[in-house]
């Protein structure tokens, strides 16, 4: 028998979940495609920016940014497009490596937030859907950091990204690990007899649209949707559009527990169950 399951409160890497789909459209003057699609992130953009800010959360700084920069191998002079860039945390990290960076996000408010953070060389930020990038030209590299699981129409985004890549170009996806971090379908358990902390999974292979309440317990809290896909469900989109996998990495938490009766089991579990999955695509 499994022990009683504790409620699972998903915490996407780099901080809290991306803000929710809003019933209100973007500000007046936003691109028509955003007015039609009604951007998902407007209502909580200010809150999300207060949490993530200029540099990102502790996990973002310690795990995600160093791993992503190394795997994507950004070089001075590379022309790079960051999809779902939010307030531009990874954009700025790439610009500081000397890349020519463009960031796009469906939230005009988050794009405006991104523009308030200074960096050299300057970054071009655009409020638009990640599937509508055909007029931006070709890029040496693309990135989608902690936003793939917020993309309902991943096939359309992947098709647009493949067209935007130069021959031999690369694209990096970083996401919550789809095998171990599934909102409402994964949780921690502890076996007292073996002093073992384990990961329980109640679903994996099914494609799921999982609503997430942003502020549990708060009346009229906003909510968003996480789109779970298995490894096969994720990679089929890249393969269908002429991309090849050039690398795969799994990243673990850098943290350690304070001394206590479960510290050893907790530290072991952190090393066994990765937080993030990184997929590096190449255009062949």
N, C-alpha and C positions, 0 to 999 in steps of 0.2 A: 504493500500500500504506500502511496505517496503521502508525505506529510501535508497538513493543511496548507494550501497555497496562499501566499501573501499577495495582496494586490500589486500589480506590476505598474510602476510609474515610469514610462519611457523617458530617458534623458539623452537625447541625441548628442553625439560628440560635439565638442566645442560649445556646449551650453544647452539651454532649454530647446524644446521643439521650435521649428520655424513657426511664425505666427499663423493664425487661422485664415481660412477663407472668409472673406467679409461680404456681408450682403450689400455693402455700398460699393459703388464703382470708384475708380481712381480719380484724382483731382481733375478739375476742368483743365483742358489743354493737354491731357495725356494722349499718347498715340491712340489712334482709333482701335487698333487690335487689342489694346488693354481695356478700352471702354467696352468692347464686345465681350471679352473673356472675364471681365471683372476680377481683377487681381486678387490673389489669395491672402496677401500679407499686409494689407493696409491697416487694418484695425489695430494690430498690436505692434506696429513697426517701432513706435517710440519705446515701448516696453522692451522689445527685443534688442534694440540698440543700447539701452541702458545695461542690459545683461551682457551682451557680447562686446560692445564698444569698439575701440580702435584696434585692439590686438587680439581679441578672442578670449575664450575661457582658458583655464589652466590646462585642460586636456588638449585644446586646440594648439596652444603654444608649445606644450611639451611633447605631443605625439603627432598630431595631424599635420601641422605646417612643416616640421622637419622631414617627416616621412614623405609628404607629397612633393616637396621641392626636390628631394633626392631621386624619387622614382620618375618624376616628369622630366628631370634633368634640364631645368630651365637655364638657358645660356643668354649672355649679353647679346642684344640685338634680335632675339627671337620675337616673333609676332604671336602673341598669345591671347586667346579669348577665354574668359572665365564665365561659365554659365551658372545662373542662380547665385550671383556674386554677393547678394545681400548688401551689407554696408562695406564690402570691399576688403575684408581682412586678408584673404589669400591674394587678391589683386596687388595689394601693397607689398606683400612678401615677395612676389615675383618681380614687381617693379624695382625693388631694392637690389635684385640680382641683375638689373640692367635690361630687363625685357620691355618690349613695347606692348603694353597691356590694355585690353578693352574688357570691361565688365558689363554684363547684362543681367537684369533681374526684372521680374514681373511687377515688383512693387516700386512705384515712383517715389514713395517716401523713403524707402531704404536706399534708393539711388541718390536721393538728395542728401541723406545722412553720409553716404560714402564720399560725396564731394566735399564734405566739411573736414575730412581728415587729410591733411597735407602730405604729399610724398613727391619725391623726385626720382626718376622723371615722372611727369604728370600722367594720369590714367584717364582714358576716355570711358565714361559711364553712360549707359543707355537703358532706359526703362522699356523693356519689351519682353515678349514671350521667347523662351529659349528655342522654340521651333521656328522662329521668324528672324533668321540671321543671314539670309541669303544675300543681302545687299552690303554686307560688311567686308567682303573680299575673302582671300585665303589666309590661313594661319599655319604657322609651324607647329603649334600645339594648342589644345583645348583642355579645359579642366572643368569638372563638375564636383565640387567638394561639399559633401553632406547635404545634397539636394536631390539626388537621384530618386530617393524614396518619397519625395514630395511631388514627383512628376507623374501625372496620370497617363499622359500620352508619350511614354518613353520612346516608342518606336518613331514617332514624328520628330522628336528631339534628336534621336540618334541619326536619322536620315539627314537632317539638316546639318548636324555636326560633321558627318562623313563628307558631305559636299564641301564644307568649309575648310576641311583639312587639305593641305598640300600633299602631293604624293610623298610617302615616307613620313608624313607627320604623325604625331602621337596625341592621344587623348587619355586623360586620367579621370576615373571615377573613384571617389572615396565615399563610403557609406557605412552606416551601422551594419554590423555583420549580419547578413540575412539568415544565417543558420543558428545564431545564438541570441540575437536581440530583435525579437519580433514582438511588437506591442500587443499586450493582452494574451499572447500565446507563448511567452517564455517567462520564467521566474526562477529565483534562487530557492533552494531547499537545503536543509542541513540534516544529516544523518548522525544522531548522537552516538550510536554504538560504534561507528567507524570514525567518528569525528571528521566527517567529510562534507564539504560544501559542494553541491552539485547544481547543474543547470537542468531545469525541467522544460521540455518542449511539448506543447500540445498541438502544434501544427507546423508544417514547413512547406510541403509541396504545393499546396493550394495557393493560387493568387488571391490576395485579400486586400480589401479597402477597409482600413481600420480607423474609426474615428478616435481622436485623442482630445480629451478635455484639457485645455491649457492650464486652468487653475482649479483643480479638484476642490470641491467644497465651497467654491465661490458661486453665489447666485448669478445666473445668466453669464457664466464663463464662456468665452469664445472656445471654439474647437477647430481642429484641423484634421486632415486625413493623411495617414501614412499608407503607401501602396507597397505591400509586401510581395516580393517575387523570389522564387528559388534561384539558385545559381544558374540552372538551365534557363529559367524564365528571364533572367537578366541578360545572359550572354547571347541569347538567340537574336536579340535586336542588333548587336554589333556585327555578328556573323552575317546577318541578312543584308547588311549594307556595306559589305566588302571590307570589313575591318578584321584584323587578326589580333589575338591576344599576345602581347609582347612581354607581359609580366603580371604576376599576382602576388600580393603580400597581405599578411594578416597582422594587425597591430594590437598590442596588448596595453593595458593600463600601466602607467609608470608608478602608481601609488603603492604604498605598503600600509598595512594596518598597524595601529598602536598595539603594544603588548596586551594580551588578554587571552581568555580561554579558547577563542576561535581564530586568533590572529594567524596561526600557521595554516589552517584550512582556508582562510580567506585569501592569503597570499598565494597559496598553491592554485586556487581557483582562478585568480587573476592571470596566472601564467598559462593555464590550460584553455581558457575561453577568451578568444580575442574580442576586443570591442569593435574593431573596424576591419572592413575588407577594402582593399585597393586593387583596382583592375586597370592595367595599362594597355590601351588599344593602339594599334598602328595601322595606318592606311597603306594597303599593299597595291 
